[in-house]
Amino acid sequence: MTTFRNPDEHGYYGEFGGAFVPEMLYPNVAELQEKYLQIMGSDYFIKEYRALLKDYVGRATPLYFAKNLSEKFKTNIYLKREDLNHTGAHKINNALGQALLAKKLGKNRIIAETGAGQHGVATATACALLGLECIVYMGEVDIARQAPNVARMKMLGATVIPATSGSKTLKDAVNEALRDWINNSTTTHYIIGSVVGPHPFPDMVARFQSIISEEIKWQLNEKIGRENPDFVIACVGGGSNAAGTFYHFVDEPAVHIIAVEAGGFGIDSGKSAATTFLGTVGVLHGSKSIVMQTGDGQVIEPHSISAGLDYPGIGPFHANLFAQKRAEFFSINDDDALKSAFELTKLEGIIPALESAHALAVLEKKQFEKDDVVVICLSGRGDKDMEAYLNAQSNL
């Protein structure tokens, strides 16, 4: 049965999804489609993966009641602290899972793409742990603005290859990684970092990230005696942290889902990454979804101050939530995200990633009731964004 959570047997969430890949990638994608659920559901895989999540990644991450933030906005705000994972973001949940899966498939070479660098660091970390060769593709622009993460990847033994075409950001890094996969399909597994790409990647990534909402349910029950919040909020670029945060709630009608995209300089500015506000149905990077594109199908370059949200599409999981009106979508501009980042830092002593700051900014845009329970995914920590924060501070 198809639900909001799970695609059908062809990888479709409603009208979105599927596998649109070059002929040379069919064997790889078909192998994954055939084996991923069997491997992920096996006792030996679950035991090894869960042990690493606990003892290596540091899960469960806290569900923190943000008292000062709650007092300011006159509601009950909980932060799911994915920033406290090893490597500083939610990305390790999926990178470690896929690296383990790749070993079971006999692949010893890993490629990945990264925007903010967090997925690249997580993949390089998993490969170092498991003894796998690691190549990370990253846009030239992102390499410049995320220098600390680039240094971490190299220290972990990864080869970082710049993408120098197009906008030189995440979209272009994905293009380069796909070319590599075509040329090295028998030895290589591509660890896609978000709920994008051909089936089964959106489902596979969502399942690895679903540990987030799995924990939220029992943690809330422990704290307030109920599993479901009134609202769950997460930022969406491709959308992996959001898919994980929403996963165990999307089929619970009483839970309000809020997805937050990067507005950049504003929806009408020509410098935005607000896909659901600006996009139309199209195919990007192997799946049918909502894409920022011209009338003749050319991808429009996105913009966001946040490298991790700088993507001209969203995953099919989220496209279906949007099309079916299951989630409410917000667009948050660069300046509002910066303001929310400084606010959380000053009120709670937590410096968020710029991606997460977009989700926090919804608190200024939407009115919540005093008895509401609002859970926000703090998808990553702000170390990587210090240059942007320092620049913003000097301009205030």
Secondary structure, DSSP 8 states (H G I E B T S, - for coil): ---SSS--TTSEETTEE-----GGGHHHHHHHHHHHHHHHTSHHHHHHHHHHIIIII--S--EEE-HHHHHHHTSEEEEEEGGGSTTSBTHHHHHHHHHHHHHHTT--EEEEEESSSHHHHHHHHHHHHHT-EEEEEEEHHHHHHTHHHHHHHHHTT-EEEEE-STTSSHHHHHHHHHHHHHHTTTTEEEE--SS-SSTTHHHHHHHHHTHHHHHHHHHHHHHHS-S--SEEEEE-SS-HHHHHHHTTTTT-TTSEEEEEEEEEEETTTTEEE-HHHH-EEEEETTEEEEE-B-TTS-B-----SSGGG--SB--HHHHHHHHTT-EEEEEEEHHHHHHHHHHHHHHHS--B-HHHHHHHTHHHHS---TT-EEEEEE-BBSGGGHHHHHHHHHH-
